[in-house]
Amino acid sequence: MCDKIRPRLTAYLDGELADEHGSVVRGHLRECPACREMARDEAALRDGLRALAPVDPPAALWAGILARLAAEEVADARKPRWRRHAGRWLRWLRAARFAPTMPQLAAAAVVAVAAIGLLTWRTHRSDDAGHVVVAPPLVHPGHGPAPVPPATQAPAALHGDVTEELLAEPAQTTASYARVIEELMKLAEQDSTGWSAEARAAFNARITGLRDAIARAGQGHPSHLAQSSMIHYLQTALAREDGLLAAGGAQ
């Protein structure tokens, strides 16, 4: 079990295991002193790294990077479209972890040629579409202009458009994070019975600040980041059985 839990400790302390996987890690840490000690050591190391002053790179470094990116974008824009698509296929082949066999290379070449041919055909077709010649209406002797066929109606919108699901996704994520926070708070309240009054006060003050940050963040991605920070703090606090983090651990 330890071999499965230890590779997940980093993700757990980062707040990335906010579902049943996080619960599995917490349960194991309560029973395994060795993994619990490893989690405490990594949390202490992270706290020390966060205490270090940030080092800003020199402005000349960013200027050089931006200039190089701009030059590469200009060079890429000047390439023919077929060369750009062929380059993507070549990069995909180089990035493959296994050595492709000859049949696989042949299949990839066929797909690449087909994609380039389809792209070229669509490009020429779109160019030809801009030069459509409209024929004059036919006139029948003694009957006036020929009747105009009725316009084709646009197809009705598909039932169950995914737009509503996409709009509801942020709210679902917010609710999921809120449930995880509620679960972690219950566990923290149980563990806090053994803390000192000072440690409990520091923990409560930190939780109040995190809740205020969530309220100020609004909705969507900023709110999710604030909730993730609170989950990270609570998970790291629960990883330490002695409650040392409650005195001002993960920030």
QUIPE-V458442 format. One record per pair of residues at least 24 apart in sequence whose C-alpha atoms are under 10 Angstrom apart, sorted by the first residue. I is the first residue (numbers start at 1). GAP is how many residues later the second one is. If there is no record, write none. Layout:
# QUIPE-V458442
((I | GAP) (I | GAP))
This chain:
# QUIPE-V458442
((1 | 27) (1 | 31) (2 | 26) (2 | 27) (2 | 30) (2 | 32) (2 | 33) (3 | 32) (5 | 24) (5 | 30) (6 | 28) (6 | 29) (6 | 30) (6 | 32) (6 | 33) (9 | 26) (9 | 27) (9 | 29) (9 | 30) (9 | 33) (9 | 34) (9 | 227) (9 | 230) (10 | 29) (10 | 32) (10 | 33) (11 | 221) (12 | 27) (12 | 219) (12 | 220) (12 | 223) (12 | 224) (12 | 227) (13 | 26) (13 | 27) (13 | 29) (13 | 30) (13 | 33) (13 | 218) (13 | 219) (13 | 220) (13 | 221) (13 | 222) (13 | 223) (13 | 224) (13 | 225) (13 | 226) (13 | 237) (14 | 29) (14 | 32) (14 | 214) (14 | 215) (14 | 217) (14 | 218) (14 | 219) (14 | 221) (14 | 222) (14 | 236) (15 | 212) (15 | 213) (15 | 214) (15 | 215) (15 | 216) (15 | 217) (15 | 218) (15 | 219) (15 | 220) (15 | 221) (16 | 212) (16 | 215) (16 | 216) (16 | 219) (17 | 163) (17 | 214) (17 | 215) (17 | 218) (18 | 158) (18 | 159) (18 | 161) (18 | 162) (18 | 163) (18 | 166) (18 | 210) (18 | 213) (18 | 214) (18 | 217) (19 | 157) (19 | 158) (19 | 160) (19 | 161) (20 | 160) (22 | 158) (22 | 213) (23 | 157) (23 | 160) (23 | 161) (23 | 212) (25 | 210) (25 | 214) (26 | 209) (26 | 210) (26 | 212) (26 | 213) (27 | 212) (29 | 209) (29 | 210) (29 | 211) (29 | 212) (30 | 208) (30 | 209) (30 | 210) (30 | 211) (33 | 208) (35 | 204) (36 | 203) (36 | 204) (36 | 205) (37 | 202) (37 | 203) (37 | 204) (38 | 201) (39 | 197) (39 | 200) (39 | 201) (40 | 196) (40 | 197) (40 | 199) (40 | 200) (40 | 201) (40 | 202) (40 | 204) (40 | 205) (41 | 199) (42 | 194) (43 | 193) (43 | 194) (43 | 196) (43 | 197) (43 | 202) (43 | 206) (43 | 207) (44 | 192) (44 | 200) (44 | 201) (44 | 205) (44 | 206) (46 | 203) (46 | 204) (46 | 205) (47 | 198) (47 | 201) (47 | 202) (47 | 203) (47 | 204) (48 | 201) (48 | 202) (50 | 200) (50 | 201) (51 | 199) (51 | 200) (81 | 35) (81 | 38) (81 | 39) (82 | 30) (82 | 31) (82 | 33) (82 | 34) (82 | 35) (82 | 37) (82 | 38) (83 | 33) (85 | 27) (85 | 28) (85 | 30) (85 | 31) (85 | 34) (86 | 26) (86 | 27) (86 | 29) (86 | 30) (88 | 24) (169 | 51) (170 | 49) (170 | 50) (170 | 51) (170 | 53) (170 | 54) (171 | 48) (171 | 49) (171 | 53) (173 | 47) (173 | 48) (173 | 50) (173 | 51) (174 | 45) (174 | 46) (174 | 47) (174 | 49) (174 | 50) (174 | 53) (175 | 49) (176 | 48) (177 | 46) (177 | 47) (177 | 50) (177 | 51) (177 | 53) (177 | 54) (178 | 46) (178 | 49) (178 | 50) (178 | 53) (180 | 47) (180 | 48) (180 | 51) (181 | 46) (181 | 47) (181 | 49) (181 | 50) (181 | 51) (181 | 53) (181 | 54) (182 | 49) (183 | 48) (183 | 51) (184 | 46) (184 | 47) (184 | 49) (184 | 50) (184 | 51) (184 | 53) (184 | 54) (185 | 45) (185 | 46) (185 | 49) (185 | 50) (185 | 53) (187 | 47) (187 | 48) (187 | 51) (188 | 46) (188 | 47) (188 | 49) (188 | 50) (188 | 55) (188 | 58) (191 | 46) (191 | 47) (191 | 49) (191 | 50) (191 | 51) (191 | 52) (192 | 46) (192 | 49) (192 | 50) (192 | 51) (192 | 54) (193 | 50) (194 | 47) (194 | 48) (194 | 49) (195 | 46) (195 | 47) (195 | 48) (195 | 49) (195 | 51) (195 | 52) (196 | 47) (196 | 50) (196 | 51) (198 | 48) (198 | 49) (199 | 44) (199 | 45) (199 | 46) (199 | 47) (199 | 48) (199 | 49) (200 | 43) (200 | 46) (200 | 47) (201 | 45) (201 | 46) (202 | 43) (202 | 44) (202 | 45) (202 | 46) (202 | 47) (203 | 30) (203 | 31) (203 | 34) (203 | 40) (203 | 41) (203 | 42) (203 | 43) (203 | 44) (203 | 45) (203 | 46) (204 | 42) (204 | 43) (205 | 41) (205 | 42) (205 | 43) (206 | 24) (206 | 27) (206 | 40) (206 | 41) (206 | 42) (206 | 43) (206 | 44) (206 | 45) (207 | 26) (207 | 27) (207 | 39) (210 | 41))
